Amino acid sequence: MASYNHKTYICGWLSSIHTHTQFTKHNPFQFSHLRPQFTKHNPKLSIIHSFIMGVVEAAHNVKILGSGDRTIVLAHGFGTDQSVWKHLVPHLVDDYKVVLYDNMGAGTTNPEYFDFGRYATLEGYAYDVISILEELKISSCVFVGHSVSAMVGAVASITRPDLFSKILMISASPRYLNTTDYFGGFEQEDLDQLFEAMQSNYKAWCSGFAPLAVGGDMDSVAVQEFSRTLFNMRPDIALSVAQTIFQCDMRHLLCHVVVPCHIIQSMKDLAVPVVVAEYLHQNLGGESIVEVMSTDGHLPQLSSPDIVIPVLLRHIRCDIAV
């Protein structure tokens, strides 16, 4: 795969070409959004477009499993990677085409590809989702997003609703900070302490945060697995991603999400109170449904697969009755 500098050079060269798409030398993936109508009459652009799109697919470790008429896209949350879906995937591959990928910044991705400016908002991740779907020529999918990726999918669906038949939102939140009329679960002081702990000793923070997030003791397999993927992240990237997620406020965009959404929530979740699921239900712009599971923790698909997998399969297979 080409080096970061090579890709940056290519995108810098392309920035001088007059098209309807903007480029920046600091954004090696932005060229992936160049639409086919701008490349089909220019052989050089077509070649470079294909090259960059291939780099995007490789950079996100995209994997395609199974076969079927419907496509399921599995998107992981903060501190994990696509391995978090290991209990779900075997139940899907016989009936669906399953697409897995890693968010930029995950420990399984090249940290040199992480653009701190691009990923300072969730829109950067949403553009990645659209790019991957376009690269794979997926015209419509069931998007299963955990935690922040649930909101990333929602943001992407505002721009390209045609790409999403429905979104499953697992442990999703549009805002984590409390306000006078909204309960997100955290005060600013809580978040400041979290960020400070991450900065001062990332390894120690991982060891303490993992059991709290998963909802188990350090000896549990799920906690050990989350600790592993969390610790694999480069500390400065992990801090930046955490700040982006915990300081975001996507509430104003919810009314623009018209794709059907299935909101799936643990009864007890350190990061997302149950009332947030109801808030999403009341404020999304399209049809939605809520199911609260008798599970503990922010990663129920990892910690309680026996309960969660049947729930996810039911919501994947069944649409919201209108």
Disulfide bonds with the S-S distance in Angstrom:
none
